Amino acid sequence: MTSEATKTPANRRNFLKVAGLAGAGAIAMPQVSRAQTLTWKFQSTWPTKDIFHEFAGDFAKRVNDMSGGRLKMDVLAAGAVVPAFQMQDAVAAGILDGGHGVSAYWYGKNKAFSLFGTPPALGWDATNFLGWMNHGGGYDLYNDLVQNQLKLNLVGFFSGPMPCQPLGWFKKELKTADDFKGLKYRTVGLAADLMREMGAAVTILAGGEIVPALERGVIDGAEFNNPSSDSILGFQDVAKVYMLQSYHQAAESFELLFNKTKFDALSPELKAIVKYAGESASSDMNWKALDRYSKDLELLRSKGVNVVATPEAILKAQLAAWDKVLEKLGGENAFFKKVVDSQKDWVKRTVSYERLNEPSRDLAFNHFFKT
């Protein structure tokens, strides 16, 4: 039914003008929206089934949700575009827009990279390491390395404090530091220098390559990261001794990498969303890891895996090896020494506070659970 207002020619013309303007607006609005929408290829350095790839997806979901779809992270697993160890180069070149990994993977370019991924075991944990990154000058040093010294077209953020990593998986239990002499062992980053100092023959492999190498006898022992990742990768199928506690990687976190040219082109709002999504995902990853890692450790035990604590003699030998590694690399690389000195200053102050402030967890746990 037509209204009285639209019956006259003049009113009909006015109505059509308004309708035409409204129609034009309805067509234009989606065009504006599309112009503001970006989809970034975001590849992790982890296999699809690994919980680490899940963590990468958790971060991406936060970006996607908080940006209202204006910036969408299209999450890809290792190898989808490039192999894991080529992810950094691909992001810098713009082949990928971003990636999720660990900076220890890039220590072949400069061993100082590993100080931002697997720093020395100074008595801190990964949460404290992230404190140094954010409030102790860590980001200034990291950006100096990435952008000034190596001149890489990258922006990086650190997220997700990892629990102390197990010594690893072996065919037989290691009793003394001498058991490392001649042992063919997989690790990455500065841990490679550490284990070589202890006499191991170190092989650096990406996560998905470790279990096949262990099964074929190419290596005698290996570490990856945690009960959940290790289970998914299938370590329990090729070795039955799982040694927890180690100083080789006691304070690691993830690195979120982005192509700097593309990141700098984002609006201030979207830049902030990326940064704060990383911080939000960092906390959630910590909580999720406590839940999943503890459950998966119990599951490994139920499947006949012999879970043992690393002997104190091996732990002390690791610390002694750290002394030698830091002295050697610090003497060869002034920037490396500068970063370690900054970390030591932070740890000496903050861990001194923590030790004085916090009562013994063992005392309370043993009281309530009678272990």
WOZI-V647293 format. One record per residue. N is the residue number from 1. OMEGA is omega in radians with two decimals (* if undefined). BURIAL is I if it has 24 or more other ideal C-beta (glycine too) atoms within 12 Angstrom, else O. Layout:
N_OMEGA_BURIAL, N_OMEGA_BURIAL
//
This chain:
1_3.10_O, 2_3.12_O, 3_3.10_O, 4_-3.05_O, 5_-3.09_O, 6_-3.05_O, 7_-3.11_O, 8_-3.14_O, 9_-3.11_O, 10_-3.14_O, 11_3.12_O, 12_3.12_O, 13_3.12_O, 14_3.13_O, 15_-3.13_O, 16_3.10_O, 17_3.14_O, 18_3.14_O, 19_3.13_O, 20_3.10_O, 21_3.13_O, 22_3.13_O, 23_3.11_O, 24_3.11_O, 25_-3.13_O, 26_3.13_O, 27_-3.05_O, 28_-3.02_O, 29_3.09_O, 30_3.11_O, 31_3.08_O, 32_-3.13_O, 33_3.14_O, 34_-3.13_O, 35_-3.10_O, 36_-3.09_O, 37_3.11_O, 38_3.00_I, 39_-3.09_O, 40_3.02_I, 41_-3.04_I, 42_-3.05_I, 43_3.04_I, 44_3.04_I, 45_-3.01_I, 46_3.02_I, 47_-3.09_I, 48_-3.03_O, 49_-3.09_O, 50_3.09_I, 51_3.09_I, 52_3.08_I, 53_3.05_I, 54_3.09_I, 55_3.09_I, 56_3.10_I, 57_3.10_I, 58_3.09_I, 59_-3.10_I, 60_3.14_I, 61_3.11_O, 62_3.09_I, 63_-3.11_I, 64_-3.09_I, 65_-3.06_O, 66_3.13_I, 67_-3.11_I, 68_3.12_O, 69_3.13_O, 70_3.03_I, 71_-3.10_I, 72_3.06_I, 73_3.08_I, 74_-2.97_I, 75_-3.14_I, 76_3.13_I, 77_3.11_I, 78_3.12_I, 79_-3.14_O, 80_3.08_I, 81_3.11_I, 82_3.03_I, 83_-3.04_I, 84_-3.04_I, 85_3.09_I, 86_-3.06_I, 87_-3.10_I, 88_3.13_I, 89_-3.12_I, 90_3.11_I, 91_-3.14_I, 92_-3.11_I, 93_-3.11_O, 94_3.04_O, 95_2.94_O, 96_3.08_I, 97_-3.14_I, 98_-3.14_I, 99_-3.12_I, 100_-3.13_I, 101_3.09_I, 102_-3.05_I, 103_3.08_I, 104_3.14_I, 105_-3.06_I, 106_-3.01_I, 107_3.02_I, 108_3.10_O, 109_3.09_O, 110_-3.05_I, 111_3.07_I, 112_3.08_I, 113_-3.07_I, 114_3.08_I, 115_3.11_I, 116_3.11_I, 117_3.11_I, 118_-3.08_I, 119_3.13_I, 120_-3.10_I, 121_-3.06_I, 122_-3.06_I, 123_3.10_I, 124_3.04_I, 125_-3.04_I, 126_3.08_I, 127_3.09_I, 128_3.07_I, 129_3.11_I, 130_3.02_I, 131_3.10_I, 132_3.14_I, 133_-3.01_I, 134_-3.02_I, 135_-3.12_O, 136_3.11_I, 137_-3.11_O, 138_-3.12_I, 139_3.10_I, 140_3.14_O, 141_3.12_I, 142_-3.13_I, 143_3.07_O, 144_3.14_O, 145_-3.01_I, 146_-2.95_I, 147_-3.08_O, 148_-3.07_O, 149_-3.10_O, 150_3.09_I, 151_3.12_O, 152_-3.12_I, 153_-3.00_I, 154_2.91_I, 155_-3.11_I, 156_3.04_I, 157_3.13_I, 158_-2.96_I, 159_3.00_I, 160_3.12_I, 161_-3.12_I, 162_2.97_I, 163_3.09_I, 164_-3.06_I, 165_3.12_I, 166_3.03_I, 167_3.01_I, 168_-3.04_I, 169_-3.06_I, 170_3.07_I, 171_3.07_I, 172_-3.07_O, 173_3.08_I, 174_-3.04_I, 175_-3.07_O, 176_3.11_O, 177_3.13_I, 178_3.14_O, 179_3.11_I, 180_-3.07_I, 181_-3.12_O, 182_-3.13_O, 183_3.08_I, 184_-2.89_I, 185_3.10_I, 186_2.93_I, 187_3.14_I, 188_3.04_I, 189_-3.13_I, 190_3.07_I, 191_3.08_I, 192_3.08_I, 193_-3.13_I, 194_-3.09_I, 195_3.03_I, 196_3.09_I, 197_3.11_I, 198_3.04_I, 199_-3.12_O, 200_2.99_I, 201_-2.95_O, 202_3.01_I, 203_3.14_I, 204_-3.11_I, 205_2.98_I, 206_-3.02_I, 207_-3.07_I, 208_-3.10_I, 209_-2.94_I, 210_-3.05_I, 211_3.06_I, 212_3.13_O, 213_3.11_I, 214_-3.13_I, 215_-3.11_O, 216_-3.13_O, 217_3.07_O, 218_3.04_O, 219_-3.14_I, 220_-3.11_I, 221_-3.08_I, 222_2.95_I, 223_2.94_I, 224_-3.14_I, 225_-2.92_I, 226_-3.10_I, 227_-3.11_I, 228_3.12_I, 229_-3.09_I, 230_3.12_I, 231_-3.10_I, 232_3.12_I, 233_3.03_I, 234_3.13_I, 235_-3.06_I, 236_3.12_I, 237_-3.06_O, 238_3.10_I, 239_-3.06_I, 240_3.10_O, 241_-3.10_I, 242_-3.06_I, 243_3.12_I, 244_-3.10_I, 245_3.11_I, 246_3.07_I, 247_-3.10_I, 248_3.10_I, 249_-3.00_I, 250_-3.03_I, 251_-3.06_I, 252_3.00_I, 253_3.13_I, 254_3.08_I, 255_3.06_I, 256_-3.07_I, 257_3.09_I, 258_3.03_I, 259_-3.02_I, 260_3.14_I, 261_-3.12_O, 262_3.12_I, 263_-3.12_I, 264_-3.13_O, 265_3.12_O, 266_3.01_I, 267_3.08_O, 268_-3.13_O, 269_-3.12_O, 270_3.04_I, 271_3.13_O, 272_3.13_O, 273_3.12_I, 274_-3.13_I, 275_-3.06_I, 276_3.00_O, 277_3.07_I, 278_3.13_I, 279_3.10_I, 280_3.14_I, 281_3.14_I, 282_3.12_I, 283_-3.12_O, 284_3.11_I, 285_3.12_I, 286_-3.14_I, 287_-3.13_O, 288_-3.13_I, 289_3.12_I, 290_-3.13_O, 291_-3.01_O, 292_-3.10_I, 293_-3.12_I, 294_3.10_O, 295_-3.09_O, 296_3.05_I, 297_3.10_I, 298_3.12_O, 299_3.09_O, 300_3.11_I, 301_-3.10_O, 302_3.14_O, 303_3.04_O, 304_3.09_O, 305_3.11_I, 306_-3.11_O, 307_-3.08_I, 308_3.06_O, 309_3.09_O, 310_-3.14_I, 311_-3.13_O, 312_3.14_O, 313_3.11_O, 314_3.12_I, 315_3.12_I, 316_3.11_O, 317_3.08_I, 318_-3.14_I, 319_3.08_I, 320_3.10_O, 321_3.07_I, 322_3.11_I, 323_-3.09_O, 324_-3.13_O, 325_-3.11_I, 326_3.11_I, 327_-3.11_O, 328_-3.08_O, 329_3.08_I, 330_3.09_I, 331_-3.11_O, 332_-2.98_O, 333_-3.08_I, 334_3.13_O, 335_3.08_I, 336_3.14_I, 337_3.14_O, 338_3.13_I, 339_-3.13_I, 340_3.11_I, 341_3.10_O, 342_3.12_I, 343_3.14_I, 344_3.12_I, 345_3.14_O, 346_-3.08_I, 347_-3.12_I, 348_-3.13_O, 349_-2.99_O, 350_3.14_I, 351_3.02_I, 352_3.09_O, 353_-3.11_O, 354_-3.11_O, 355_3.14_O, 356_-3.02_O, 357_-2.98_O, 358_3.06_O, 359_-3.10_O, 360_3.05_O, 361_3.14_O, 362_-3.13_O, 363_-3.13_O, 364_-3.11_O, 365_-3.12_O, 366_3.10_O, 367_-3.04_O, 368_-3.04_O, 369_2.98_O, 370_-3.12_O, 371_*_O
//
